[in-house]
Amino acid sequence: MLAAGYSRRFGADKRRLELADGRSLLSASLALPCSMLEEVWLVLRPDEAPAALDLPTGVRIVQNPATAQGMGHSLAVGAERLLAESGAEAVAIFLADMPAIRRDSLETLFAHASANAIVLPSYQGKRGHPVLFGRAFWPQLATLNGDAGAKPVLQQHPEAVRIVELNDPGVLQDIDTPADLSQL
């Protein structure tokens, strides 16, 4: 899960934002992946104390020493650690501001995952998150930088991309501004 950004559009550290159920946005976004996956990795800023974020037990921390280099660099730092320490066939790239993804959607996406596939969720024809990358693409993820995220990897491997249409607006609902909260 990528959580190393600075929430500039939001105007404050949105990861700590308290939702109606009392959980922080970050805790709510981590809840479903933590309940479904054997490994959950969280990419944070280098100056953060993970204990201050009230994280679920078992979340593995990756600190990005150069968050100013953009989301692509956070992906790269995470992919490097996965290559070195994980035996998984695929990784699901979650964003820390997307707490509304449904369990059945993740189950469907996971069913399409493989070491040689890139799985993209879609809702009403719009691509969302999490995007799943098979292990074959991790070395390329480890070379990313900038704010384009993983788009270069998707563009280089259109034959591997599987778009999975879901009946879940949660795959599109990220919280970038205070106004986005009303959409949850």
Secondary structure as GFF3:
##gff-version 3
##sequence-region A 1 184
A	DSSP	three_ten_helix	14	16	.	.	.	ID=ss1
A	DSSP	alpha_helix	25	36	.	.	.	ID=ss2
A	DSSP	beta_strand	41	44	.	.	.	ID=ss3
A	DSSP	three_ten_helix	50	53	.	.	.	ID=ss4
A	DSSP	beta_strand	60	63	.	.	.	ID=ss5
A	DSSP	three_ten_helix	67	69	.	.	.	ID=ss6
A	DSSP	alpha_helix	71	85	.	.	.	ID=ss7
A	DSSP	beta_strand	90	93	.	.	.	ID=ss8
A	DSSP	alpha_helix	103	112	.	.	.	ID=ss9
A	DSSP	beta_strand	118	123	.	.	.	ID=ss10
A	DSSP	beta_strand	126	127	.	.	.	ID=ss11
A	DSSP	beta_strand	131	134	.	.	.	ID=ss12
A	DSSP	three_ten_helix	135	137	.	.	.	ID=ss13
A	DSSP	alpha_helix	138	141	.	.	.	ID=ss14
A	DSSP	alpha_helix	151	156	.	.	.	ID=ss15
A	DSSP	three_ten_helix	158	160	.	.	.	ID=ss16
A	DSSP	beta_strand	161	165	.	.	.	ID=ss17
A	DSSP	three_ten_helix	169	171	.	.	.	ID=ss18
A	DSSP	three_ten_helix	178	183	.	.	.	ID=ss19
###
